[in-house]
């Protein structure tokens, strides 16, 4: 045998393995931490176009409706207001669509009977509710009343719906 050669017997090898640390002897420590978030009152709003379609001589009211969709965090109180629109001379009580200098009267209501004008005065002529965490749909009931026929053309008014919460 060479002078550099070593031999280990099976009992000696078992003893060496026993001296090595095992997984069962490993130490562990733990730490805890918090996961946090603060949910704040929040809402989103979107609206469909109120489209009366093609109208001609206005000897009868022309009605149409559209939806406003509101999504608020649960328990959040909200109100939705509609401004007078962008038509020349438009006010809440006398809304106007415009085509250049020509105008076409219309109105938006909060009720299907078209009695309660939808405006921008909270607590008076707005709609509201309490968020549930699910989407709420508010209906806009529109009407073009009987009036002298305006000049042919495309009439438009851009209305801003504002949610306050």
For each residue, the residues with C-beta under 8 A, 3 or more apart:
1: 5
2: 5
3:
4:
5: 1 2
6:
7:
8: 12 13 16
9: 12 13
10: 13 14
11: 14 15
12: 8 9 15 16
13: 8 9 10 16 17
14: 10 11 17 18
15: 11 12 18 19
16: 8 12 13 19 20
17: 13 14 20
18: 14 15
19: 15 16
20: 16 17
21: 25 26
22: 25 26
23: 26
24:
25: 21 22
26: 21 22 23
27:
28:
29:
30:
31:
32:
33:
34:
35:
36:
37:
38:
39: 73
40: 73
41: 72 73 75 76 165
42: 72 73 76 165
43: 70 71 72 73 76 78 131 163 165
44: 70 71 72
45: 68 69 70 80 161 162 163
46: 68 69
47: 66 67 68 69 140 161
48: 66 67 68
49: 66
50: 64 65 66 108 140 142 159
51: 64 66
52: 55 62 64 106 142 144
53: 62 64
54:
55: 52 58 62 144
56: 149
57: 149
58: 55 62 144 145 146 147 148 149
59: 146
60: 146
61: 143 144 145 146
62: 52 53 55 58 143 144
63: 114 141 142 143
64: 50 51 52 53 142 143
65: 50 139 140 141 142
66: 47 48 49 50 51 139 140 142
67: 47 48 137 138 139 140
68: 45 46 47 48 80 137 138 139 140 161
69: 45 46 47 135 136 137 138
70: 43 44 45 78 80 129 131 135 136 137 138 163
71: 43 44 131 134 135 136
72: 41 42 43 44 76 78 130 131 132 133 136 165
73: 39 40 41 42 43 76 131 133
74: 131 132 133
75: 41 130 131
76: 41 42 43 72 73 130 131 165
77: 128 129 130 131 165
78: 43 70 72 128 129 130 131 163 164 165
79: 122 123 126 127 128 163 164 165
80: 45 68 70 126 127 128 138 161 162 163 164
81: 119 120 121 122 126 161 162 164
82: 108 118 119 120 126 140 159 160 161 162
83: 92 120 159 160 162
84: 90 91 92 95 120 159
85: 90 95 96 97 157 158 159
86: 90 98 156 157 158 159
87: 90 95 96 97 98 103 104 155 156 157
88: 96 98 101 103
89: 94 96 103
90: 84 85 86 87 94 95 96 157
91: 84 94 95
92: 83 84 95 117 119 120 121 125
93: 117
94: 89 90 91 105
95: 84 85 87 90 91 92 105 106 107 108 157
96: 85 87 88 89 90 103 104 105 106 157
97: 85 87 103 104 106 155 156 157
98: 86 87 88 101 102 103 104 155 156 157
99: 102 103 104 150 151 153 154 155 156
100: 153
101: 88 98
102: 98 99 150 151 153 155
103: 87 88 89 96 97 98 99 150 155
104: 87 96 97 98 99 144 147 150 155
105: 94 95 96 144 145 147
106: 52 95 96 97 142 143 144 145 157
107: 95 114 117 142 143 145
108: 50 82 95 117 118 140 141 142 159
109: 113 114 115 116 117 118 140 141 142 143
110: 116 117 118 125 127 141
111: 114 115 116 141
112: 139 141
113: 109
114: 63 107 109 111 141 143
115: 109 111
116: 109 110 111 125
117: 92 93 107 108 109 110 125
118: 82 108 109 110 125 126 127 140
119: 81 82 92 124 125 126
120: 81 82 83 84 92 125 126 162
121: 81 92 124 125 126
122: 79 81 126 128 164
123: 79 126
124: 119 121
125: 92 110 116 117 118 119 120 121
126: 79 80 81 82 118 119 120 121 122 123
127: 79 80 110 118 138
128: 77 78 79 80 122
129: 70 77 78 136 138
130: 72 75 76 77 78
131: 43 70 71 72 73 74 75 76 77 78 136 165
132: 72 74 136
133: 72 73 74
134: 71
135: 69 70 71
136: 69 70 71 72 129 131 132
137: 67 68 69 70
138: 67 68 69 70 80 127 129
139: 65 66 67 68 112
140: 47 50 65 66 67 68 82 108 109 118
141: 63 65 108 109 110 111 112 114
142: 50 52 63 64 65 66 106 107 108 109
143: 61 62 63 64 106 107 109 114
144: 52 55 58 61 62 104 105 106 147
145: 58 61 105 106 107
146: 58 59 60 61
147: 58 104 105 144 150
148: 58
149: 56 57 58
150: 99 102 103 104 147 153 155
151: 99 102
152:
153: 99 100 102 150
154: 99
155: 87 97 98 99 102 103 104 150
156: 86 87 97 98 99
157: 85 86 87 90 95 96 97 98 106
158: 85 86
159: 50 82 83 84 85 86 108
160: 82 83
161: 45 47 68 80 81 82
162: 45 80 81 82 83 120
163: 43 45 70 78 79 80
164: 78 79 80 81 122
165: 41 42 43 72 76 77 78 79 131
